[in-house]
Amino acid sequence: MPKRTEEQKIIRAPIKVTLGGQEYEILPLVIRDSVLWRQKVVPLLIPLPKHLATDTPDGFEIAISELLVGMPNTVLDLFFEYAKDLNRKEIEGKATEAEVAEAFNKIVEIAFPLSRSLPGVVERLSR
């Protein structure tokens, strides 16, 4: 996946995704909306270690159910919340989950730009 240029970032150029064989454009969210969206992503990630670290059959059943049913549904909800201008009903009737997964990856790339700066900050502060 090609990286976005500085110009694309500055002018808030949309990302292009393919869903159901059709190309769509998704605008990056403004800061206020992006902060709220990211706050909804965190609860999706926090329980992952707990789900994956189980030794009981019941725990395994819960973990598999969450990973294979719950999380994909949540990711779909998050995708369409970010891509709020897209027609969810129409797209769900023609797109594959693999296409949405690829599109979601593109959203994640533009949704967390400041987190990429943190390792550099830590490095500078540790000198």
Summary of the structure (lengths in Angstrom):
residues: 127
radius of gyration: 17.2
end to end distance: 33.9
largest distance: 53.8
contacts: 293
relative contact order: 0.16
helix: 65%
strand: 8%
